[in-house]
Amino acid sequence: MRQPTASTVLIAVLLVAGCGTGPRDAASTATPPVTAPPATVAPTPTGTAFNPTDIAWLQLTVAMTERLLPVLDLVPARTTDPAWRQTATQVATTRRADLDRARRLLADAAAPTTNPHEGHDMPGMATAQEMTTLRAANGQPFHRLLAGHLRAHLAQSVRIATAEQQNGVQPATVALAAAVVRSGTADLERLDHLDPA
């Protein structure tokens, strides 16, 4: 039986994430998780084992976080509400730490430094047009837009991190996924108090 290639597992993870170039809507975030097939373990120069799911998840996590941080960076200029500012600061701090850990793990895995998700449009990744709309909004309209982007990002992050917990093998990567699930779930609950959907 053929073992799945890295690209096969990456496609499976992207299906879990709802990656695509078509319109995004609430239905795309409700797709049940797809379980990635078992994958071979690839040793790295340091002897730590990463499988293709680990690499795919780390790369997608980096890409999603890099697209979220500019959204959060808009908050101080677009709202004076202390609760929204505190939430944005807290999420940004956590995500920046996660991003740093994910980049270090990709370096440990000797994974390509290029972003395989460049140009992808998926829930949780603000488009250029959405960024333009966010920059033009203030106060409550901005809060509504911000809540939508945060909710999409956090829900997708929790979904794909859960898939990594189930199918990844590299201990530090699986541990990072567990941390993302915990923080993402807590942030979603906090967001629900700020902006009940």
C-alpha positions as CSV (number, residue, x, y, z in Angstrom):
1,M,0.0,0.0,0.0
2,R,1.4,3.4,-1.0
3,Q,2.1,5.8,1.8
4,P,0.6,9.3,1.2
5,T,3.0,12.0,0.0
6,A,3.4,15.3,1.8
7,S,1.2,17.0,-0.9
8,T,-1.6,14.4,-0.3
9,V,-1.6,15.1,3.4
10,L,-1.4,18.9,2.7
11,I,-4.5,18.6,0.5
12,A,-6.3,16.8,3.3
13,V,-5.4,19.4,5.8
14,L,-6.5,22.2,3.4
15,L,-9.8,20.4,2.9
16,V,-10.2,20.5,6.7
17,A,-9.4,24.2,6.7
18,G,-11.9,24.9,3.9
19,C,-9.2,26.4,1.6
20,G,-10.4,27.5,-1.8
21,T,-10.7,30.5,-4.1
22,G,-14.5,30.6,-4.2
23,P,-16.8,32.7,-2.0
24,R,-16.6,32.3,1.7
25,D,-19.7,31.9,3.8
26,A,-20.8,30.5,7.1
27,A,-21.5,27.1,5.5
28,S,-17.8,26.7,4.6
29,T,-16.8,26.9,8.3
30,A,-19.4,24.2,9.3
31,T,-17.8,21.4,7.1
32,P,-17.1,18.4,9.3
33,P,-13.4,17.7,9.8
34,V,-11.7,15.4,7.4
35,T,-9.3,12.9,9.0
36,A,-5.9,12.9,7.2
37,P,-4.6,9.4,6.3
38,P,-1.6,8.0,8.3
39,A,1.6,9.5,7.1
40,T,5.2,8.4,7.0
41,V,7.6,10.0,9.5
42,A,10.3,12.2,8.1
43,P,13.4,12.5,10.3
44,T,15.1,15.9,10.4
45,P,18.8,16.7,10.9
46,T,18.1,17.1,14.6
47,G,16.5,13.6,14.8
48,T,13.1,15.0,15.7
49,A,10.3,13.3,13.6
50,F,7.8,15.4,11.7
51,N,5.2,13.8,9.5
52,P,3.6,15.6,6.5
53,T,0.6,16.6,8.6
54,D,2.8,18.3,11.1
55,I,4.5,20.3,8.3
56,A,1.2,21.1,6.5
57,W,-0.4,22.3,9.8
58,L,2.6,24.5,10.7
59,Q,2.7,26.1,7.3
60,L,-1.1,26.8,7.4
61,T,-0.9,28.2,10.9
62,V,1.9,30.6,9.9
63,A,0.0,31.7,6.8
64,M,-3.3,32.3,8.8
65,T,-1.6,34.1,11.6
66,E,0.4,36.4,9.2
67,R,-3.0,37.4,7.7
68,L,-4.7,38.0,11.1
69,L,-2.1,40.2,12.7
70,P,-2.6,43.2,10.3
71,V,-6.3,43.0,11.2
72,L,-5.5,43.2,14.9
73,D,-3.0,46.0,14.3
74,L,-5.8,48.2,13.1
75,V,-7.7,48.1,16.4
76,P,-6.0,51.0,18.3
77,A,-6.7,53.5,15.4
78,R,-10.3,52.3,14.7
79,T,-11.9,52.0,18.2
80,T,-11.5,53.5,21.6
81,D,-13.5,50.7,23.3
82,P,-11.3,49.3,26.0
83,A,-12.8,45.8,25.9
84,W,-12.1,45.4,22.1
85,R,-8.6,46.9,22.5
86,Q,-7.8,44.4,25.4
87,T,-9.2,41.5,23.4
88,A,-7.2,42.4,20.3
89,T,-4.0,42.9,22.3
90,Q,-4.5,39.5,24.1
91,V,-5.2,37.6,20.9
92,A,-2.3,39.3,19.1
93,T,0.1,38.5,21.9
94,T,-0.9,34.8,21.9
95,R,-0.9,34.6,18.1
96,R,2.6,36.2,17.8
97,A,4.0,33.7,20.4
98,D,2.3,30.8,18.4
99,L,3.7,32.2,15.2
100,D,7.2,32.3,16.6
101,R,6.9,28.7,17.8
102,A,5.5,27.5,14.5
103,R,8.4,29.2,12.6
104,R,11.0,27.6,14.9
105,L,9.4,24.2,14.4
106,L,9.4,24.6,10.6
107,A,13.1,25.5,10.8
108,D,13.7,22.4,13.0
109,A,11.9,20.3,10.3
110,A,14.0,21.9,7.5
111,A,10.7,22.7,5.8
112,P,10.7,25.1,2.8
113,T,10.6,28.8,3.9
114,T,8.2,29.7,1.1
115,N,4.6,30.1,1.9
116,P,2.6,27.4,0.0
117,H,-0.7,29.2,1.0
118,E,0.2,32.5,-0.7
119,G,-2.9,33.8,-2.5
120,H,-5.2,31.3,-0.9
121,D,-8.6,32.5,0.3
122,M,-10.0,30.7,3.2
123,P,-12.1,31.4,6.3
124,G,-9.9,33.2,8.8
125,M,-7.7,34.9,6.3
126,A,-8.7,38.5,5.5
127,T,-8.5,39.5,1.8
128,A,-7.1,42.8,0.5
129,Q,-10.7,44.0,-0.1
130,E,-11.7,43.1,3.5
131,M,-8.7,45.0,4.8
132,T,-9.7,48.0,2.8
133,T,-13.2,47.8,4.3
134,L,-11.8,47.4,7.9
135,R,-9.5,50.5,7.4
136,A,-12.6,52.6,6.5
137,A,-14.7,51.6,9.5
138,N,-14.8,53.0,13.0
139,G,-16.7,52.2,16.2
140,Q,-19.6,49.7,16.1
141,P,-19.3,49.0,12.3
142,F,-15.6,48.2,12.9
143,H,-16.4,46.0,15.9
144,R,-18.9,44.0,13.8
145,L,-16.3,43.5,11.0
146,L,-13.5,42.7,13.5
147,A,-15.7,40.2,15.3
148,G,-16.5,38.4,12.0
149,H,-12.8,38.1,11.1
150,L,-11.8,37.0,14.6
151,R,-14.5,34.4,14.8
152,A,-13.6,33.0,11.4
153,H,-9.9,32.9,12.2
154,L,-10.3,31.4,15.7
155,A,-12.9,28.7,14.6
156,Q,-10.6,27.7,11.7
157,S,-7.5,27.7,13.9
158,V,-9.3,25.4,16.4
159,R,-10.5,23.0,13.7
160,I,-7.1,22.6,12.0
161,A,-5.3,22.4,15.3
162,T,-7.7,19.6,16.4
163,A,-6.8,17.8,13.1
164,E,-3.1,18.2,13.9
165,Q,-3.7,16.7,17.4
166,Q,-5.4,13.7,15.8
167,N,-2.9,13.1,13.0
168,G,0.4,14.8,13.8
169,V,3.3,12.9,15.4
170,Q,6.0,15.5,16.4
171,P,5.6,16.1,20.1
172,A,6.3,19.9,20.2
173,T,4.0,20.4,17.1
174,V,1.2,18.5,18.7
175,A,1.7,20.4,21.9
176,L,1.5,23.7,20.0
177,A,-1.7,22.5,18.4
178,A,-3.2,21.7,21.9
179,A,-2.2,25.2,23.0
180,V,-3.9,26.7,20.0
181,V,-7.1,24.8,20.7
182,R,-7.1,25.9,24.3
183,S,-6.4,29.6,23.6
184,G,-8.7,29.7,20.5
185,T,-11.6,28.2,22.4
186,A,-11.1,30.7,25.3
187,D,-10.9,33.6,22.8
188,L,-14.1,32.5,21.1
189,E,-15.9,32.4,24.4
190,R,-14.5,35.9,25.2
191,L,-15.6,37.1,21.8
192,D,-19.1,35.7,22.3
193,H,-19.4,38.0,25.4
194,L,-18.3,41.0,23.4
195,D,-20.3,40.3,20.3
196,P,-23.0,37.6,20.7
197,A,-23.6,36.2,17.2
